[in-house]
């Protein structure tokens, strides 16, 4: 919580503009391209990271497929995971998340609720060139850099779409939001070779 407050305070002059822009984009989805939405989200994320003393150390960007229609499968360490990926990934992607996210301000504009129908829709959208992220563990590990067992159903959309699966290893991604510190932190994001 301390780091989130620091992110806001260090960007205090931009926060009203960024919040208004985010809400406007969320309520006018068809007015902008996916790339324009994503560019705005990356700008906000980058400013928040800078204000929160978070550095992202990205590796393997060359492993992100050139063609759209792929899926990221990162380990799930904490509340900060998606922000680390958005800051360094040049290609737009959507996130499939639990139903509970739809009640969280900001996140509800970015995430897509997980259900059986959503998996069917994700499969079709990936076939049509949209990129997605699914956490195969299903929930945050809450054990630092240790992983939980993968949920079998998390790979259904990717296998049905026959799309590239990009494994992503997050290291220390739990530290920005799941510890009570504002000390500078480096989060590592490793994009591995697609399967």
N, C-alpha and C positions, 0 to 999 in steps of 0.2 A: 504494500500500500504506500509506503514511503516513496518508492521509486515512481509510482504513478503520479503522486502529488508533485514530485520534483519535475517530471516530464511536463506537467501542466504549467507549473510556475515558470519554468524556463522558456516556455512558449506562450506565455500569457497574452501577448499581443496578437498572436496568430490563432489562439484557441477559438474565439468566437467565429472568426472567418472559416476556420477548418471545420468546425461543427456544422455551421450553416451550409457549407459546401457539401459535406458528407450527407446531410439530411436532404438537401436539394437533389443530389445525384440519386439517393435512395428512392425518392418519390417521383423522379423523372427518368426511370430506367431506360426508356426507349429513345430519349433525346440524345444520349451519348453512346458511343461505341464501347465495347468491353475494354478496349485498349485505353480509352479516355477515362473510364471509371478507375481502371487499375493504376494509371499514371497518377491520378489524384490520390488514391489510397497509398501508393508508394511514397509520395511526397510527405503525406501526413505521418506515415510510419517512420520515415527517415528522420524527420524533425523530432518526433517523440524519442527515438533511440538516441539521437545526439543530446537532447535535453536530459535524458535519463542515464547518461554515462554508460551506454551499452554500445559495444563495438561488435559487429558481425564479421567473423572470419570465414569467408566462403571458399569452398574447394569444389572442383569438378563441375563448374558451370558449363564446360564443354560437353558434359554428359546429358544436358537437357536437350531433348530432341528438337531439331530445327522445325519439323512439321508439327502443327498443333494436333491434339487428339491423343494426349498421354495422361497418365495418372501418377502423382507423387504418393509414396507410402512412407512417411517418416515415423520414427518412434515418437511417443507422446510423453513429454516430460512435465509440461506445466502450461499455465495460462498464456505464456509468452510465445509458444512455439510458432504460431502462424505469423506473428509480427517479424520474427527472424527470417522466415522464408520470403515474406512479401518484400522486405528490405533488399534482398539480394537477387531474387528471381526476376529476370527481365521479361518473362512471359506471363500473361494473365492466367490466373487459375481461380477456381471456386473451391470452397471447402464444404465437405459433407460432415455435419456434426450432429450431436445428440439433440433431441427435441427441446431440452432445457435451455439451449442457447437462444431460442426465439424470444425469451423474456429478458435478455441482457441487452441494455442499450449499447449501441455501436456494433456489437457482435451480430445482432439480428439483421443488420443491413448487409453483412458480409458473408455470413454462413448460410448453408442450406441444411434444412432439417433432414435427419436420417430416418428413412422408413423403407419398406419394401417397394412402394411406388416410386420413391426417390431413386432407388437403385436402378429400377427400370429406366427412369428418365435420364439418369446419369449415363447409363450404357448408350442410349440413343444419342445424347449430346456429345459424348466422347467420339462416337462414330462420325459425327458431323464436325469434329475439329475443336471441341471445347476441352479445356484441361481441368482436371480436378485433383484434389488432395483428400485422402482418407487416412485416418489414423488406424492402422490395423490392430492396435492393442484395444481400441474401443474407448479407453479412458486413460487419464493421466496415471503414470506409474507411481508418483509421489515417493519415489525411492532414488531420487537423483538421476544418475546416469544408468541405472539398471532398467531393463525392459521387462514388460509383462508378456504373457503369452498372447499370440495373435488370435483374433477372432476369425473363424473360418469364413464367414460371410463377407468379410471386408474386401475380398478379392473378386467377388462375383461380377461386379460391374466391369472390372478390367478384363477378366477372362471372357466374358460375353462380348465385349467390344473388340477383343483381340488387339488391344492397344499396347504401346510400350508402357511398362511399369518401371518407374524410376524410384529405387530405394533411396531414402534420405536419412542420414545419421545426424541427429542433433546431439551436441555435447554441451553441457552446462546451460541448456535452455531453461531449466527450472530456476536458475539463480535470479534473473531480473524481477520476477513477480512472486515467486514462491518462497523467497527468503525475505527477512526483514532488514535488508541492507540497501544502502545507496552507494556503496563503494563501486568504483569502475569495474565492469565485468565484460569479458569477451565470450561470446557465444559462437561455437563452431557449427557451420552447416556444411555437410559433405554430401553432394549429389553424386551417387554412385552410378555405375554403368547400367543403362536400361536393360530390363529383361524382356 
